[in-house]
Amino acid sequence: MEHMSQYVRFTKTLKDPGILIKPEEIENYLKDPNIDHYVSINFYSENHLQRFKETGTVSKISDVSTNQLVFDFDSKDNLELARQDALTLLERLRSKFGLSASNVEIYFSGQKGFTIRTELSVTLPPNKIAHLALNVFGKGLKTLDTGIYNASRIIRVPNTRHQVSGLFKIQLT
């Protein structure tokens, strides 16, 4: 796999195919926090950027990688279940990985759960990230969303409004 340039896919709403931008440019594109905005977990290369310009999609791009380990906990009927699973994950990250609270970001999603994010010192492809998330740290956690580990996955940008609940994705301490 070639070394990834630092591009992420940024979308306005889930229906928008988005654009590829440098991660440090995200704030420049956040014009209205009342609209749900999303950003890719994975990084894209110059070659991916060219392909995206030609096709308007990232759907056939799979040779991506990320330095983010992201966990999404959702429970439609019982937010407390998602909270308990998120707390269990945090304890696993502390005990198995030695992560301190300052190395982990925790968010209320704005509707039915919580997102936990940490940066890794290496970049890994989606299948290795999925293995870490699902089989090492998240194993047995019932509210863990197992569907966020594909190559084109996007997650909502913090401090933007959820399209259904109207609540914002906010960082927790």
Backbone as a printed PyTorch tensor [residue, N CA C, xyz], in Angstrom:
tensor([[[  0.8430,  -1.1730,   0.0000],
         [  0.0000,   0.0000,   0.0000],
         [  0.8880,   1.2360,   0.0000]],

        [[  0.5450,   2.1940,  -0.8570],
         [  1.3300,   3.4230,  -0.9190],
         [  1.1010,   4.2560,   0.3290]],

        [[  2.0480,   5.1090,   0.6400],
         [  1.8910,   6.0050,   1.7830],
         [  0.7350,   6.9500,   1.5100]],

        [[ -0.1420,   7.1010,   2.4640],
         [ -1.3270,   7.9320,   2.2970],
         [ -1.0080,   9.4050,   2.4660]],

        [[ -1.4400,  10.2110,   1.5110],
         [ -1.4580,  11.6500,   1.7120],
         [ -2.5730,  11.9280,   2.6990]],

        [[ -2.5370,  13.0820,   3.2380],
         [ -3.5310,  13.4070,   4.2480],
         [ -4.7520,  14.0890,   3.6390]],

        [[ -5.6310,  13.3200,   3.0410],
         [ -6.9310,  13.8110,   2.5920],
         [ -8.0050,  13.0500,   3.3350]],

        [[ -9.0840,  13.7370,   3.6630],
         [-10.2550,  13.0940,   4.2340],
         [-11.4530,  13.4870,   3.3780]],

        [[-12.4750,  12.6540,   3.4170],
         [-13.7140,  13.0030,   2.7270],
         [-14.5950,  13.7620,   3.6990]],

        [[-15.0920,  14.8950,   3.2660],
         [-15.9370,  15.7670,   4.0730],
         [-17.2700,  15.9200,   3.3520]],

        [[-18.3760,  15.6600,   4.0670],
         [-19.6940,  15.7770,   3.4480],
         [-20.6060,  16.6670,   4.2760]],

        [[-21.5440,  17.2820,   3.5810],
         [-22.6140,  18.0460,   4.2030],
         [-23.8650,  17.2000,   4.0210]],

        [[-24.3430,  16.5870,   5.0750],
         [-25.4360,  15.6140,   5.1150],
         [-24.9480,  14.2510,   4.6070]],

        [[-25.7290,  13.2390,   4.8730],
         [-25.3560,  11.8790,   4.4650],
         [-25.5150,  11.6460,   2.9680]],

        [[-26.3340,  12.4430,   2.3030],
         [-26.5830,  12.2480,   0.8660],
         [-25.5320,  12.9000,  -0.0120]],

        [[-24.7570,  13.8010,   0.5390],
         [-23.7310,  14.5300,  -0.2030],
         [-22.5370,  13.6110,  -0.4690]],

        [[-22.0780,  13.4830,  -1.7370],
         [-20.8960,  12.6600,  -2.0020],
         [-19.6240,  13.2680,  -1.4000]],

        [[-19.6720,  14.5640,  -1.1230],
         [-18.5790,  15.2170,  -0.4270],
         [-17.4440,  15.6670,  -1.3180]],

        [[-16.3820,  16.0560,  -0.6470],
         [-15.1450,  16.4990,  -1.2810],
         [-13.9870,  15.9030,  -0.4980]],

        [[-12.8310,  15.8190,  -1.1220],
         [-11.6230,  15.3920,  -0.4200],
         [-10.8250,  16.6430,  -0.0920]],

        [[-10.4910,  16.7940,   1.1940],
         [ -9.7660,  17.9690,   1.6760],
         [ -8.7010,  17.5240,   2.6660]],

        [[ -7.7940,  18.4220,   2.9730],
         [ -6.8020,  18.1680,   4.0250],
         [ -7.5180,  18.2330,   5.3780]],

        [[ -7.1470,  17.3810,   6.3320],
         [ -7.8330,  17.3880,   7.6300],
         [ -7.8320,  18.7520,   8.3150]],

        [[ -6.7580,  19.4980,   8.1520],
         [ -6.6780,  20.7990,   8.8130],
         [ -7.6120,  21.8370,   8.1890]],

        [[ -8.2400,  21.5020,   7.0630],
         [ -9.1630,  22.4250,   6.3970],
         [-10.6230,  22.2380,   6.8130]],

        [[-10.9120,  21.2370,   7.6230],
         [-12.3010,  20.9250,   7.9800],
         [-13.0190,  22.1540,   8.5270]],

        [[-12.4100,  22.8600,   9.4500],
         [-13.0500,  24.0350,  10.0590],
         [-13.4480,  25.0700,   9.0050]],

        [[-12.6750,  25.1920,   7.9250],
         [-12.9850,  26.1480,   6.8610],
         [-14.2820,  25.8100,   6.1350]],

        [[-14.6790,  24.5310,   6.1720],
         [-15.8590,  24.0850,   5.4500],
         [-17.0970,  23.9620,   6.3320]],

        [[-16.9340,  24.1510,   7.6310],
         [-18.0660,  24.0800,   8.5600],
         [-18.7470,  25.4420,   8.6230]],

        [[-19.6490,  25.6830,   7.6940],
         [-20.3210,  26.9870,   7.6220],
         [-21.5300,  27.0570,   8.5530]],

        [[-22.2440,  25.9470,   8.7140],
         [-23.4820,  25.9510,   9.4930],
         [-23.5510,  24.7020,  10.3710]],

        [[-23.2950,  24.8290,  11.6820],
         [-23.3310,  23.6580,  12.5650],
         [-24.7300,  23.0620,  12.7170]],

        [[-25.7630,  23.7660,  12.2430],
         [-27.1220,  23.2310,  12.2980],
         [-27.3650,  22.1740,  11.2330]],

        [[-26.4250,  22.0390,  10.2980],
         [-26.4830,  20.9910,   9.2760],
         [-25.5160,  19.8900,   9.7020]],

        [[-25.9480,  18.6400,   9.5710],
         [-25.0650,  17.5310,   9.9260],
         [-23.9450,  17.4220,   8.8860]],

        [[-22.7220,  17.4150,   9.3730],
         [-21.5230,  17.2700,   8.5350],
         [-20.8020,  15.9900,   8.9640]],

        [[-20.0940,  15.3890,   8.0150],
         [-19.4130,  14.1200,   8.2710],
         [-18.0040,  14.1650,   7.7150]],

        [[-17.1280,  13.3570,   8.3090],
         [-15.7510,  13.2580,   7.8500],
         [-15.3520,  11.7850,   7.8710]],

        [[-14.5000,  11.4150,   6.9360],
         [-14.0620,  10.0240,   6.8600],
         [-13.1250,   9.6890,   8.0070]],

        [[-13.1610,   8.4460,   8.3930],
         [-12.2210,   7.9220,   9.3790],
         [-10.8650,   7.7000,   8.7050]],

        [[-10.9090,   7.2900,   7.4400],
         [ -9.6990,   6.9200,   6.7020],
         [ -9.1210,   8.0800,   5.9060]],

        [[ -7.8390,   7.9560,   5.6070],
         [ -7.1200,   8.9370,   4.7990],
         [ -7.0600,   8.4700,   3.3470]],

        [[ -7.0450,   9.4440,   2.4510],
         [ -6.9690,   9.1920,   1.0200],
         [ -5.6810,   9.7920,   0.4640]],

        [[ -5.1830,   9.1950,  -0.6190],
         [ -3.9310,   9.6170,  -1.2450],
         [ -4.1970,  10.5610,  -2.4160]],

        [[ -3.1020,  11.0520,  -3.0230],
         [ -3.2040,  11.8660,  -4.2460],
         [ -3.8980,  11.0770,  -5.3550]],

        [[ -3.5560,   9.7850,  -5.4970],
         [ -4.2060,   8.9410,  -6.5080],
         [ -5.7030,   8.8330,  -6.2570]],

        [[ -6.0760,   8.6940,  -4.9750],
         [ -7.4920,   8.6310,  -4.6270],
         [ -8.1880,   9.9480,  -4.9710]],

        [[ -7.5070,  11.0530,  -4.7110],
         [ -8.0570,  12.3710,  -5.0230],
         [ -8.3430,  12.4810,  -6.5240]],

        [[ -7.4050,  12.0370,  -7.3430],
         [ -7.6060,  12.0840,  -8.7930],
         [ -8.7750,  11.1950,  -9.2160]],

        [[ -8.8420,  10.0030,  -8.6530],
         [ -9.9400,   9.0840,  -8.9800],
         [-11.2820,   9.6680,  -8.5430]],

        [[-11.2970,  10.2940,  -7.3680],
         [-12.5230,  10.9180,  -6.8670],
         [-12.9700,  12.0510,  -7.7970]],

        [[-12.0050,  12.8410,  -8.2710],
         [-12.3340,  13.9450,  -9.2020],
         [-12.9330,  13.4020, -10.4960]],

        [[-12.4680,  12.2390, -10.9320],
         [-12.9600,  11.6380, -12.1740],
         [-14.3250,  10.9730, -12.0000]],

        [[-14.5320,  10.3050, -10.8600],
         [-15.7380,   9.4930, -10.6820],
         [-16.7760,  10.1180,  -9.7580]],

        [[-16.3540,  11.0330,  -8.8670],
         [-17.2760,  11.6420,  -7.9170],
         [-17.6600,  10.7480,  -6.7610]],

        [[-16.9090,   9.6410,  -6.5810],
         [-17.2340,   8.7160,  -5.5000],
         [-15.9650,   8.0680,  -4.9470]],

        [[-16.0590,   7.6030,  -3.7050],
         [-14.9650,   6.8280,  -3.1000],
         [-15.3490,   5.3530,  -2.9800]],

        [[-16.4950,   4.9830,  -3.5420],
         [-17.0450,   3.6460,  -3.3050],
         [-16.1410,   2.5050,  -3.7460]],

        [[-15.3200,   2.6820,  -4.7510],
         [-14.4470,   1.5840,  -5.1990],
         [-13.0150,   1.7370,  -4.6760]],

        [[-12.8110,   2.7090,  -3.7980],
         [-11.4880,   2.9180,  -3.2130],
         [-11.4160,   2.1490,  -1.9000]],

        [[-10.4950,   1.1870,  -1.8240],
         [-10.4140,   0.3730,  -0.6040],
         [ -9.0200,   0.3680,   0.0210]],

        [[ -8.0160,   0.8340,  -0.7060],
         [ -6.6390,   0.8090,  -0.1870],
         [ -6.3280,   2.0830,   0.6140]],

        [[ -7.0910,   2.2710,   1.6820],
         [ -6.9570,   3.4410,   2.5490],
         [ -6.4000,   2.9980,   3.8970]],

        [[ -6.0780,   3.9590,   4.7390],
         [ -5.6470,   3.6340,   6.1020],
         [ -5.9840,   4.8000,   7.0240]],

        [[ -5.8510,   4.5540,   8.3030],
         [ -6.1490,   5.5800,   9.3000],
         [ -5.2450,   5.4210,  10.5090]],

        [[ -5.1100,   6.4990,  11.2390],
         [ -4.4200,   6.4510,  12.5270],
         [ -5.4160,   6.6520,  13.6620]],

        [[ -6.7070,   6.4760,  13.3660],
         [ -7.7530,   6.6490,  14.3610],
         [ -8.3890,   5.3090,  14.7030]],

        [[ -8.5880,   5.0950,  15.9670],
         [ -9.3620,   3.9610,  16.4350],
         [-10.6560,   4.5660,  16.9690]],

        [[-11.7780,   4.2520,  16.2900],
         [-13.0640,   4.8580,  16.6090],
         [-14.0450,   3.7590,  16.9980]],

        [[-14.8110,   4.0360,  18.0440],
         [-15.8400,   3.1150,  18.5240],
         [-17.1420,   3.8900,  18.5960]],

        [[-18.2060,   3.2930,  18.0810],
         [-19.5150,   3.9330,  18.1210],
         [-20.4720,   3.0020,  18.8570]],

        [[-21.0610,   3.5000,  19.9420],
         [-21.9950,   2.7190,  20.7510],
         [-23.3840,   3.3070,  20.6020]],

        [[-24.3410,   2.4710,  20.1750],
         [-25.7080,   2.9260,  19.9500],
         [-26.7020,   1.9650,  20.5740]],

        [[-27.7160,   2.5340,  21.2110],
         [-28.8500,   1.7520,  21.6730],
         [-30.0990,   2.5980,  21.4810]],

        [[-30.9240,   2.1780,  20.5640],
         [-32.1420,   2.9230,  20.2380],
         [-33.0850,   3.0170,  21.4320]],

        [[-33.1620,   1.9480,  22.2170],
         [-34.1360,   1.8740,  23.2980],
         [-33.5910,   2.2060,  24.6790]],

        [[-32.2570,   2.1240,  24.8780],
         [-31.7200,   2.2990,  26.2250],
         [-30.3280,   2.9330,  26.1500]],

        [[-30.2940,   4.2450,  26.2550],
         [-29.0300,   4.9740,  26.1830],
         [-28.0590,   4.5180,  27.2750]],

        [[-28.5710,   4.0830,  28.4150],
         [-27.7230,   3.6270,  29.5140],
         [-26.8950,   2.4050,  29.1130]],

        [[-27.4460,   1.5170,  28.2920],
         [-26.6750,   0.3550,  27.8190],
         [-25.4720,   0.8120,  27.0020]],

        [[-25.6830,   1.7780,  26.1200],
         [-24.5770,   2.3110,  25.3220],
         [-23.5510,   2.9840,  26.2230]],

        [[-24.0160,   3.6990,  27.2280],
         [-23.0980,   4.3660,  28.1630],
         [-22.2580,   3.3470,  28.9310]],

        [[-22.8850,   2.2830,  29.3960],
         [-22.1530,   1.2460,  30.1410],
         [-21.1080,   0.5660,  29.2530]],

        [[-21.4560,   0.2650,  28.0020],
         [-20.4860,  -0.3360,  27.0830],
         [-19.3300,   0.6320,  26.8110]],

        [[-19.6450,   1.9140,  26.6730],
         [-18.5970,   2.9140,  26.4430],
         [-17.6520,   2.9740,  27.6440]],

        [[-18.1950,   2.9160,  28.8400],
         [-17.3570,   2.9270,  30.0470],
         [-16.4900,   1.6700,  30.1280]],

        [[-17.0540,   0.5250,  29.7600],
         [-16.2780,  -0.7260,  29.7370],
         [-15.1300,  -0.6100,  28.7480]],

        [[-15.4080,  -0.0660,  27.5670],
         [-14.3520,   0.1140,  26.5700],
         [-13.2530,   1.0280,  27.1060]],

        [[-13.6270,   2.1240,  27.7350],
         [-12.6310,   3.0530,  28.2800],
         [-11.7210,   2.3400,  29.2800]],

        [[-12.2870,   1.5000,  30.1140],
         [-11.4860,   0.7480,  31.0730],
         [-10.5470,  -0.2160,  30.3550]],

        [[-11.0090,  -0.8620,  29.3060],
         [-10.1570,  -1.7610,  28.5220],
         [ -9.0140,  -0.9850,  27.8710]],

        [[ -9.3060,   0.1870,  27.3250],
         [ -8.2590,   0.9960,  26.6990],
         [ -7.2070,   1.4100,  27.7350]],

        [[ -7.6560,   1.7110,  28.9530],
         [ -6.7110,   2.0890,  30.0120],
         [ -5.8730,   0.8900,  30.4590]],

        [[ -6.5230,  -0.2430,  30.6730],
         [ -5.8110,  -1.3870,  31.2390],
         [ -4.9690,  -2.1460,  30.2090]],

        [[ -5.4610,  -2.3090,  28.9860],
         [ -4.7310,  -3.0780,  27.9660],
         [ -3.7860,  -2.2190,  27.1390]],

        [[ -4.1090,  -0.9490,  26.9870],
         [ -3.3860,  -0.0890,  26.0630],
         [ -2.6370,   1.0100,  26.7860]],

        [[ -2.9480,   1.1890,  28.0750],
         [ -2.2910,   2.2180,  28.8650],
         [ -2.7060,   3.6360,  28.5080]],

        [[ -3.8520,   3.7850,  27.8670],
         [ -4.2950,   5.1260,  27.4770],
         [ -4.8100,   5.9010,  28.6780]],

        [[ -4.4110,   7.1420,  28.7500],
         [ -4.9450,   8.0200,  29.7860],
         [ -6.1270,   8.7870,  29.2100]],

        [[ -6.9130,   9.3980,  30.0660],
         [ -8.0860,  10.1500,  29.6330],
         [ -7.7160,  11.2590,  28.6560]],

        [[ -6.5080,  11.7990,  28.7660],
         [ -6.1010,  12.8900,  27.8760],
         [ -5.8470,  12.4250,  26.4460]],

        [[ -5.7420,  11.1150,  26.2310],
         [ -5.4940,  10.5680,  24.8880],
         [ -6.7570,  10.0450,  24.2160]],

        [[ -7.9030,  10.2360,  24.8660],
         [ -9.1600,   9.6940,  24.3640],
         [-10.1960,  10.8140,  24.2760]],

        [[-10.9210,  10.8510,  23.1630],
         [-12.0330,  11.7880,  23.0140],
         [-13.3300,  11.0000,  23.1450]],

        [[-14.2680,  11.5390,  23.9340],
         [-15.5580,  10.8950,  24.1670],
         [-16.6450,  11.8870,  23.7610]],

        [[-17.6180,  11.4090,  22.9790],
         [-18.6880,  12.2720,  22.4910],
         [-20.0470,  11.6460,  22.7390]],

        [[-21.0300,  12.4730,  23.0830],
         [-22.4250,  12.0770,  22.9960],
         [-22.8200,  12.3280,  21.5490]],

        [[-23.4200,  11.3360,  20.9100],
         [-23.6920,  11.4170,  19.4750],
         [-24.7970,  12.3980,  19.1140]],

        [[-25.6410,  12.7380,  20.0700],
         [-26.7610,  13.6100,  19.7700],
         [-28.0630,  12.8420,  19.6100]],

        [[-27.9940,  11.5100,  19.6550],
         [-29.2330,  10.7470,  19.5840],
         [-29.2190,   9.5160,  20.4750]],

        [[-28.5630,   8.4520,  20.0420],
         [-28.7320,   7.1800,  20.7460],
         [-27.4330,   6.5730,  21.2580]],

        [[-26.3770,   7.3910,  21.3900],
         [-25.1600,   6.7520,  21.8570],
         [-23.9660,   7.6500,  22.0180]],

        [[-22.8090,   6.9850,  21.9670],
         [-21.5410,   7.6270,  22.2770],
         [-20.4800,   7.1910,  21.2730]],

        [[-19.5700,   8.0930,  20.9840],
         [-18.4250,   7.7970,  20.1260],
         [-17.1640,   8.0030,  20.9430]],

        [[-16.2470,   7.0580,  20.8260],
         [-14.9460,   7.1680,  21.4870],
         [-13.8850,   7.1020,  20.3980]],

        [[-12.9270,   8.0200,  20.4780],
         [-11.8920,   8.1240,  19.4520],
         [-10.5400,   8.3220,  20.1050]],

        [[ -9.5310,   7.6350,  19.5670],
         [ -8.1530,   7.8570,  19.9830],
         [ -7.2550,   7.7580,  18.7620]],

        [[ -6.1520,   8.4680,  18.8080],
         [ -5.1840,   8.4030,  17.7110],
         [ -4.1360,   7.3580,  18.0160]],

        [[ -3.7100,   6.6630,  16.9690],
         [ -2.6530,   5.6660,  17.0660],
         [ -1.3460,   6.2830,  16.5700]],

        [[ -0.2480,   5.6870,  16.9180],
         [  1.0560,   6.1730,  16.4500],
         [  1.4090,   5.6110,  15.0770]],

        [[  0.5570,   4.7440,  14.5400],
         [  0.7550,   4.1380,  13.2190],
         [ -0.5370,   4.2700,  12.4180]],

        [[ -0.4300,   4.1110,  11.1010],
         [ -1.6310,   4.0340,  10.2720],
         [ -1.8670,   2.5840,   9.8880]],

        [[ -3.1230,   2.1830,   9.9180],
         [ -3.5020,   0.8050,   9.6370],
         [ -4.6610,   0.7790,   8.6490]],

        [[ -4.7670,  -0.3040,   7.8620],
         [ -5.8940,  -0.4420,   6.9440],
         [ -7.1800,  -0.7840,   7.7160]],

        [[ -8.3450,  -0.5980,   7.0830],
         [ -9.6140,  -0.8430,   7.7640],
         [ -9.7530,  -2.2300,   8.3900]],

        [[ -9.2270,  -3.2760,   7.7420],
         [ -9.3830,  -4.6170,   8.3170],
         [ -8.6260,  -4.7660,   9.6360]],

        [[ -7.4720,  -4.1260,   9.7740],
         [ -6.7130,  -4.2050,  11.0350],
         [ -7.3750,  -3.3460,  12.1120]],

        [[ -7.9070,  -2.1840,  11.7170],
         [ -8.6510,  -1.3430,  12.6550],
         [ -9.8840,  -2.1000,  13.1540]],

        [[-10.5950,  -2.7540,  12.2330],
         [-11.7770,  -3.5380,  12.6040],
         [-11.4050,  -4.6470,  13.5780]],

        [[-10.2910,  -5.3250,  13.3250],
         [ -9.8560,  -6.3900,  14.2310],
         [ -9.6040,  -5.8310,  15.6330]],

        [[ -8.8680,  -4.7380,  15.7300],
         [ -8.6110,  -4.1310,  17.0430],
         [ -9.9040,  -3.7210,  17.7270]],

        [[-10.7850,  -3.0640,  16.9690],
         [-12.0150,  -2.5430,  17.5490],
         [-12.9770,  -3.6510,  17.9600]],

        [[-13.1370,  -4.6440,  17.1000],
         [-14.1660,  -5.6540,  17.3270],
         [-13.6910,  -6.8680,  18.1130]],

        [[-12.4430,  -7.2820,  17.9070],
         [-11.9690,  -8.5260,  18.5200],
         [-11.0360,  -8.3240,  19.7020]],

        [[-10.4170,  -7.1620,  19.8090],
         [ -9.4940,  -6.9200,  20.9240],
         [-10.1740,  -6.0750,  21.9950]],

        [[-10.5630,  -4.8650,  21.6530],
         [-11.1020,  -3.9550,  22.6630],
         [-12.6160,  -4.0280,  22.8200]],

        [[-13.3500,  -4.2120,  21.7330],
         [-14.8070,  -4.1540,  21.7980],
         [-15.5130,  -5.4890,  21.9130]],

        [[-14.7630,  -6.5450,  22.0430],
         [-15.3480,  -7.8970,  22.0700],
         [-16.4200,  -8.0170,  23.1600]],

        [[-17.5970,  -8.4810,  22.7340],
         [-18.6720,  -8.7380,  23.6800],
         [-19.4980,  -7.5210,  24.0710]],

        [[-19.1650,  -6.3470,  23.5520],
         [-19.9310,  -5.1480,  23.8860],
         [-21.1200,  -5.0550,  22.9280]],

        [[-22.3170,  -5.2640,  23.4530],
         [-23.5130,  -5.4520,  22.6390],
         [-23.9400,  -4.2220,  21.8480]],

        [[-23.6280,  -3.0240,  22.3300],
         [-24.0890,  -1.8240,  21.6210],
         [-23.0420,  -1.2630,  20.6620]],

        [[-21.9090,  -1.9390,  20.5130],
         [-20.8640,  -1.4860,  19.5920],
         [-21.3350,  -1.6500,  18.1540]],

        [[-21.3020,  -0.5600,  17.3980],
         [-21.6860,  -0.5770,  15.9890],
         [-20.5510,  -1.2320,  15.2070]],

        [[-20.8140,  -2.4120,  14.6580],
         [-19.7830,  -3.1700,  13.9420],
         [-19.6660,  -2.7450,  12.4810]],

        [[-20.5290,  -1.8460,  12.0290],
         [-20.5620,  -1.4880,  10.6250],
         [-19.7700,  -0.2540,  10.2370]],

        [[-18.9540,   0.2710,  11.1450],
         [-18.2540,   1.5250,  10.8130],
         [-16.8230,   1.3100,  10.3380]],

        [[-16.4500,   0.0900,  10.0600],
         [-15.0420,  -0.1860,   9.7660],
         [-14.7610,  -0.4800,   8.3010]],

        [[-15.6140,  -0.0060,   7.3990],
         [-15.3150,  -0.1780,   5.9790],
         [-14.5040,   1.0090,   5.4640]],

        [[-13.9770,   0.8660,   4.2800],
         [-13.0270,   1.8530,   3.7370],
         [-13.6340,   3.2270,   3.4910]],

        [[-14.9360,   3.3090,   3.2810],
         [-15.5400,   4.6060,   2.9540],
         [-16.3510,   5.2100,   4.0960]],

        [[-16.2200,   4.6680,   5.2850],
         [-17.0360,   5.1080,   6.4160],
         [-16.7750,   6.5590,   6.7880]],

        [[-17.8690,   7.2580,   7.1040],
         [-17.7890,   8.6300,   7.6040],
         [-18.4900,   8.6880,   8.9580]],

        [[-18.0620,   9.6320,   9.7820],
         [-18.7140,   9.8560,  11.0750],
         [-19.0420,  11.3440,  11.1960]],

        [[-20.0470,  11.6390,  12.0130],
         [-20.4800,  13.0300,  12.1410],
         [-19.4110,  13.8610,  12.8220]],

        [[-19.2380,  15.0730,  12.3160],
         [-18.2690,  16.0240,  12.8600],
         [-18.7970,  16.5410,  14.2000]],

        [[-17.9360,  16.6270,  15.2190],
         [-18.3780,  17.1840,  16.5080],
         [-18.9640,  18.5850,  16.3560]],

        [[-19.8850,  18.8910,  17.2360],
         [-20.5540,  20.1900,  17.3070],
         [-21.4310,  20.4790,  16.0980]],

        [[-21.8990,  19.4160,  15.4240],
         [-22.9050,  19.5860,  14.3780],
         [-24.1740,  18.8740,  14.8270]],

        [[-25.3000,  19.3480,  14.3190],
         [-26.6270,  18.8920,  14.7510],
         [-26.9760,  17.5480,  14.1160]],

        [[-27.5530,  16.6650,  14.9390],
         [-28.0450,  15.3860,  14.4410],
         [-29.2920,  15.6390,  13.5970]],

        [[-29.3590,  15.0180,  12.4260],
         [-30.4360,  15.2900,  11.4790],
         [-31.8100,  14.8500,  11.9650]],

        [[-31.8920,  13.9050,  12.9240],
         [-33.1830,  13.4220,  13.4080],
         [-33.5390,  14.0560,  14.7610]],

        [[-32.6410,  13.9540,  15.7240],
         [-32.9550,  14.4290,  17.0850],
         [-32.8680,  15.9450,  17.2320]],

        [[-32.0590,  16.5830,  16.3900],
         [-31.8530,  18.0180,  16.5310],
         [-30.8190,  18.3760,  17.5780]],

        [[-30.2620,  17.3630,  18.2530],
         [-29.2380,  17.5980,  19.2720],
         [-27.8580,  17.5810,  18.6240]],

        [[-26.8920,  18.1900,  19.2960],
         [-25.5410,  18.2840,  18.7500],
         [-24.6660,  17.1430,  19.2510]],

        [[-23.7020,  16.7410,  18.4290],
         [-22.6600,  15.8240,  18.8590],
         [-21.6950,  16.6500,  19.6820]],

        [[-21.5840,  16.3160,  20.9710],
         [-20.7580,  17.1220,  21.8790],
         [-19.7150,  16.2690,  22.5750]],

        [[-18.5670,  16.8960,  22.8240],
         [-17.5060,  16.1980,  23.5370],
         [-17.8100,  16.1930,  25.0260]],

        [[-17.5370,  15.0590,  25.6540],
         [-17.7420,  14.8830,  27.0890],
         [-16.3910,  14.8320,  27.7870]],

        [[-16.3940,  15.1190,  29.0710],
         [-15.1660,  15.0030,  29.8640],
         [-15.2550,  13.8050,  30.7730]]])
